[in-house]
């Protein structure tokens, strides 16, 4: 295995990790804060992907290559709206019952997948990336396609935004307060009910943005979300629930391990190896890379 | 006690009625019923693991598949002429029988493996998880991930497992021609016998102190630990029993269908299994088995009448069961018998952290 091949694989791994990270951010938010296991989270990615496709169809003819900038707000708002509706109708009634949220949201994911199948067909719809993303950057022997670079930058920007939002804004202060002690935060005047909905919608919106990145790399089909959801959960578990930094590190690690393993064996064996490695890792650190500090004996 | 025995009498009556089913059911309904009954054994396993021990495994398809594949490998070798390789291996350019296939030529070995493989795999998985006190949703995610790894490997190993096509084209089992007359009836009765054994055996087992400790672990694992029990050992045992039942179920299902493939055991199957158990009532053995039977029969009806509608129906069922009847149908009928866990309402949300509500455990956690 030569240097060119390995660095090429690492680069691909990094771009896969970027999408995983964007998917995992929303999961980590709702899981860490509300103890909600959202199996329909992958479908927010799917919705973002289809909205990107629609943006290219509608805005492409008039805006030219600038349609991509219309796709971001569309995908974010569309997925966030769906998330808010889901929180209001179902999730809200299930707080404190994490395993039940898992079952109910799996049901929702089935409904959304079938709806996508009937609206867009079961084969993937292609999205043509704007011309300015068509090229590649030649770095020695290594070819870095602009599309994949764009996805990596996108993840970095969203991550920085999240960090700012959580650590520097008033909203983030409330989120952290609720995370540490929900009753106390509520007693001090934080509206935990509406905060829950906002956080859930934000996580969904970020997944929608991840869907834009996904659509640029591969065709969007009804099961695209299901393909990402397990790995996104692994990122959350490996990173430590509720830790944005842990999630970021875990996403990159998982992306690298997958890409390298795929370079040496088959894709299916690489996936199996990754999953076994994760279980082995949890033997060593059962609460993830960066566990949230808690004095509780039990966690849901 | 009288109530318990009256429900036992009801179950025995239903089983007897089912035993006479071949007399009044046509060929297709009988096959369907047999298949669904085979699956209900896996549901009994889910009830033990989830309803009793509080462990939600989303990877039961793994153990189901191990049992199914163990039997399928034997059936395939029997159907292959002596000294030749199974057809799919020839297509994929495999030149010698893989080492792990060879012993399955022996029927006693294969039948033993139907029991041992799933139980051992479940034991290993459970040991890895419960030794490090991995609990709750982590268990669900890890079991689902392991199942995914298994299915991905099956799909990717064309030459070893026949990949996505699965193992098929069986001829005889223990010398009986599987396509012969009367086999359908015989298989149905064998399945029913196994269902009765699984139900009876599990019911007896859960009435022992073992069952009581599982309940204690489900309701408060730490308190059980402080009382001097090792929860991990009991959880591993429960998980192994669940795996064993899933394996038996998988083997019977493979016989009924005449094939096994990765698509039959994947994530969708494993979660569906859990939902039928939830629908019937995860705290009740009969509820779990009946939930699966009714759910699968409904699936057959609806998905053949309106294939597009099925996923909508099932998705809505998932949501409704969880929202409206968390204890399942059995909870609606026999809710008084076993006090269900307090169900949080929007007005009275459950605490995020059980410790804060319980003064006794709180002292303990402060001391830690």
Interface residues (C-beta under 8 A of the other chain):
Chain A: X31 X35 X37 X90 X92 X93 X94 X95 X96 X97 X98 X99 X100 X101 X102 X103 X104 X106 X107 X108 X109 X110 X111 X113 X114 X118 X182 X183 X226 X230 X233 X234 X237 X266 X267 X268 X269 X271 X272 X274 X275 X276 X278 X279 X282 X283 X286 X294 X295 X296 X297 X298 X299 X300
Chain B: X56 X128 X131 X132 X133 X134 X135 X136 X137 X138 X140 X141 X142 X144 X145 X146 X148 X149 X150 X152 X153 X155 X156 X157 X221 X222 X267 X271 X274 X275 X278 X308 X311 X312 X314 X315 X316 X317 X318 X319 X321 X322 X323 X326 X344 X346 X349 X350 X351 X352 X353 X354 X355 X356 X361 X364 X365 X366 X368
